Amino acid sequence: MTGTAATWLASALLLTGGYGQSARPEIVARSSSYTLPPALLTARANSVPINVVVRDRRGVPIANLQRGRFRVFDNGKGQTISAFAVASAGGAPAVAETGRAGDNASVRQSVPQARPRARYVALLFDDVNSSRGALAEARNAAVRFVREGLGGGDRMALFTTSGDDSLGFTRDAAALAVAIARVAPHPRYSQEGISPCPRITPYQAYLISVVHDPLAYKAAAAEAAACTANPDPESPIPIFRSLQQTFGDPIHMQARATWEMARAASEDTQAAIDDVVRFVGRQPGERIVVLASGGYLSGTLEAQRDAIVRDALHADVVINALDAKGLYTDGPGRPINDTAGVLPLPTYFFDEISKVPRQQEEMSAMADLAVSTGGLLFQDNNDLTLGFRRLGLAPKITYELAFSPKHLARDGKFHRLRVELSPPIKGATVEARRGYFAPSPGPSSAGLERRLAAAVRASATEAGLSMSFAVAERPGGIAVGVSVAKASLAFTTARGRHLQKLAIVAALFDPGGRFLTGERGEVSLALKSGTFKRYHSRKARPLRATFTLQAPPGAYNLRVVIEEASDGRLAAASRSIHIR
């Protein structure tokens, strides 16, 4: 694909300077190849599938567990397992059972190993918050994992939190290895803070500015006094005295500035994770995100993290997390190249007692994302290749359960799931999805995807949005330029941003109606007020995207569909074309 939905940026962001390093981008565009999913027959019965992996204390999946060992709870209420199967990734026969738990009439039979489900694994490297050494170790381990562990039914993609490196889903291990090898750090702030003396790290700045920790403040004040050769840390710091009289306490000023930089980078990091989760959630198979990071501070960003979890649960995406630092310990004192000299006792004491809490705080967001989505957290282990294998490979044994909740209200509310073993196995962990959302009366993401696929499959013209497209010949195919009139888009508002999201598909069919190839793009708009005004000015051009579709010479039917995520409005049109 030579022209993709990334072209949205070129035309739409004549509006903006919206790609600053410290703020969430106003426009995020992604593109990928598109495969038309098969038409589905849906039933009215509600069935909640749960894939369960049981591991021993070494992380090895446990086999030969029978249906009667499992207990499923929906919002604390026990449920009847209506279907049970055992899937093996190693090619051994699986065992399937149907009927009610405990029913003597249940049938248990050996069945051939089913064809493995398509697995979409997105490797997401945190190149913003990870140190150069940690990122290098994770990158090297990922290259080994991809070369050795990419199965025939697996598709993998590469993303980074900075957005500087990416590769769409592919089965090409060599291309993935090359892309991973290019990943490099893109730090947006220094882990040592904005001043060498006093040194206030982002974690210490968080404690001072948000938690109001007196020990963190006293340590900074003592070091500031030592920096100015003032032996009394309780007295005013001479070099800061004029600043203090004009602007306030210089310690709080430095801490606030340091924390705001770290917080902005963490907010962008979580926005990038959410974007990847949404992208992976559109894939037609098992969906996994493997996040490799040295950790980041997420205090005050809990609501954003909860939104990521909701998006992952809605799309049945599992987030696995890998601590790129491995088994990491800080030695006593500061690094040998630190030029601060002898530290005051309050500063040294704080530095020592805060090392473990700092690491825990930096890993808390990754742990929460993994646990809340039914994933794993791999940490305190230097064998990162093992980590990628454990997080990215299909488990050798998976237990596939399902139950049908009674009287399920279509209210869109979240139902918390819990799966247990009875009796339990000492040291074993049970991995399963953490919950599901009841059907909503409004358009769901799955419903929007089904509607989009149905519109691509159809031939009727839809005019829910104002859309036009043009076709130009290219070597070995065609280029399709699509324009969307700005006046036809309806924005919602949240947190001072004007929000909209569009999905666009360009697809080729043969004269008999058989799908051949397609490309899909998505653009997410989160415009600030100034950008939004420029967007609606007369000089602003329409949103545009360009796709290149490759096909041999012949007659085809081109289908272009655009869908708006807020209410599912569609624009669709078809055109007969001939490729020479």
Rosetta blueprint (number, residue, H / E / L):
1 M L
2 T L
3 G L
4 T L
5 A L
6 A L
7 T H
8 W H
9 L H
10 A H
11 S H
12 A H
13 L L
14 L L
15 L L
16 T L
17 G L
18 G L
19 Y L
20 G L
21 Q L
22 S L
23 A L
24 R L
25 P L
26 E L
27 I E
28 V E
29 A E
30 R E
31 S E
32 S E
33 S E
34 Y L
35 T L
36 L L
37 P L
38 P L
39 A L
40 L L
41 L L
42 T L
43 A L
44 R L
45 A L
46 N L
47 S L
48 V E
49 P E
50 I E
51 N E
52 V E
53 V E
54 V E
55 R E
56 D L
57 R L
58 R L
59 G L
60 V L
61 P E
62 I L
63 A L
64 N L
65 L L
66 Q L
67 R H
68 G H
69 R H
70 F E
71 R E
72 V E
73 F E
74 D E
75 N L
76 G L
77 K E
78 G E
79 Q E
80 T L
81 I E
82 S E
83 A E
84 F E
85 A E
86 V E
87 A E
88 S E
89 A L
90 G L
91 G L
92 A L
93 P L
94 A E
95 V E
96 A E
97 E E
98 T E
99 G L
100 R L
101 A L
102 G L
103 D L
104 N L
105 A L
106 S L
107 V E
108 R E
109 Q E
110 S E
111 V E
112 P L
113 Q L
114 A L
115 R L
116 P L
117 R L
118 A L
119 R E
120 Y E
121 V E
122 A E
123 L E
124 L E
125 F E
126 D L
127 D L
128 V L
129 N L
130 S L
131 S L
132 R H
133 G H
134 A H
135 L H
136 A H
137 E H
138 A H
139 R H
140 N H
141 A H
142 A H
143 V H
144 R H
145 F H
146 V H
147 R H
148 E H
149 G H
150 L L
151 G L
152 G L
153 G L
154 D E
155 R E
156 M E
157 A E
158 L E
159 F E
160 T E
161 T L
162 S L
163 G L
164 D L
165 D L
166 S L
167 L E
168 G E
169 F E
170 T E
171 R L
172 D L
173 A H
174 A H
175 A H
176 L H
177 A H
178 V H
179 A H
180 I H
181 A H
182 R L
183 V L
184 A L
185 P L
186 H L
187 P L
188 R L
189 Y L
190 S L
191 Q L
192 E L
193 G L
194 I L
195 S L
196 P L
197 C L
198 P L
199 R L
200 I L
201 T L
202 P H
203 Y H
204 Q H
205 A H
206 Y H
207 L H
208 I H
209 S H
210 V H
211 V H
212 H L
213 D L
214 P H
215 L H
216 A H
217 Y H
218 K H
219 A H
220 A H
221 A H
222 A H
223 E H
224 A H
225 A H
226 A H
227 C H
228 T L
229 A L
230 N L
231 P L
232 D L
233 P L
234 E L
235 S L
236 P L
237 I L
238 P H
239 I H
240 F H
241 R H
242 S H
243 L H
244 Q H
245 Q H
246 T H
247 F H
248 G L
249 D L
250 P H
251 I H
252 H H
253 M H
254 Q H
255 A H
256 R H
257 A H
258 T H
259 W H
260 E H
261 M H
262 A H
263 R H
264 A H
265 A H
266 S H
267 E H
268 D H
269 T H
270 Q H
271 A H
272 A H
273 I H
274 D H
275 D H
276 V H
277 V H
278 R H
279 F H
280 V H
281 G L
282 R L
283 Q L
284 P L
285 G L
286 E E
287 R E
288 I E
289 V E
290 V E
291 L E
292 A E
293 S E
294 G L
295 G L
296 Y L
297 L L
298 S L
299 G L
300 T L
301 L L
302 E H
303 A H
304 Q H
305 R H
306 D H
307 A H
308 I H
309 V H
310 R H
311 D H
312 A H
313 L H
314 H H
315 A H
316 D L
317 V E
318 V E
319 I E
320 N E
321 A E
322 L E
323 D E
324 A L
325 K L
326 G L
327 L L
328 Y L
329 T L
330 D L
331 G L
332 P L
333 G L
334 R L
335 P L
336 I L
337 N L
338 D L
339 T L
340 A L
341 G L
342 V L
343 L L
344 P L
345 L H
346 P H
347 T H
348 Y H
349 F H
350 F H
351 D H
352 E H
353 I H
354 S L
355 K H
356 V H
357 P H
358 R H
359 Q H
360 Q H
361 E H
362 E H
363 M H
364 S H
365 A H
366 M H
367 A H
368 D H
369 L H
370 A H
371 V H
372 S H
373 T L
374 G L
375 G L
376 L L
377 L E
378 F E
379 Q L
380 D L
381 N L
382 N L
383 D L
384 L H
385 T H
386 L H
387 G H
388 F H
389 R H
390 R H
391 L H
392 G H
393 L L
394 A L
395 P L
396 K L
397 I E
398 T E
399 Y E
400 E E
401 L E
402 A E
403 F E
404 S L
405 P L
406 K L
407 H L
408 L L
409 A L
410 R L
411 D L
412 G L
413 K L
414 F E
415 H E
416 R E
417 L E
418 R E
419 V E
420 E E
421 L E
422 S L
423 P L
424 P L
425 I L
426 K L
427 G L
428 A L
429 T E
430 V E
431 E E
432 A L
433 R L
434 R L
435 G E
436 Y E
437 F E
438 A L
439 P L
440 S L
441 P L
442 G L
443 P L
444 S L
445 S H
446 A H
447 G H
448 L H
449 E H
450 R H
451 R H
452 L H
453 A H
454 A H
455 A H
456 V H
457 R H
458 A L
459 S L
460 A L
461 T L
462 E E
463 A E
464 G L
465 L L
466 S L
467 M E
468 S E
469 F E
470 A E
471 V E
472 A E
473 E E
474 R E
475 P L
476 G L
477 G E
478 I E
479 A E
480 V E
481 G E
482 V E
483 S E
484 V E
485 A L
486 K H
487 A H
488 S H
489 L L
490 A L
491 F L
492 T E
493 T E
494 A E
495 R L
496 G L
497 R E
498 H E
499 L E
500 Q E
501 K E
502 L E
503 A E
504 I E
505 V E
506 A E
507 A E
508 L E
509 F E
510 D L
511 P L
512 G L
513 G L
514 R L
515 F E
516 L E
517 T E
518 G E
519 E E
520 R E
521 G E
522 E E
523 V E
524 S E
525 L E
526 A E
527 L E
528 K L
529 S H
530 G H
531 T H
532 F H
533 K H
534 R H
535 Y H
536 H L
537 S L
538 R L
539 K L
540 A L
541 R L
542 P L
543 L E
544 R E
545 A E
546 T E
547 F E
548 T E
549 L E
550 Q E
551 A L
552 P L
553 P L
554 G E
555 A E
556 Y E
557 N E
558 L E
559 R E
560 V E
561 V E
562 I E
563 E E
564 E E
565 A L
566 S L
567 D L
568 G L
569 R L
570 L E
571 A E
572 A E
573 A E
574 S E
575 R E
576 S E
577 I E
578 H E
579 I E
580 R L
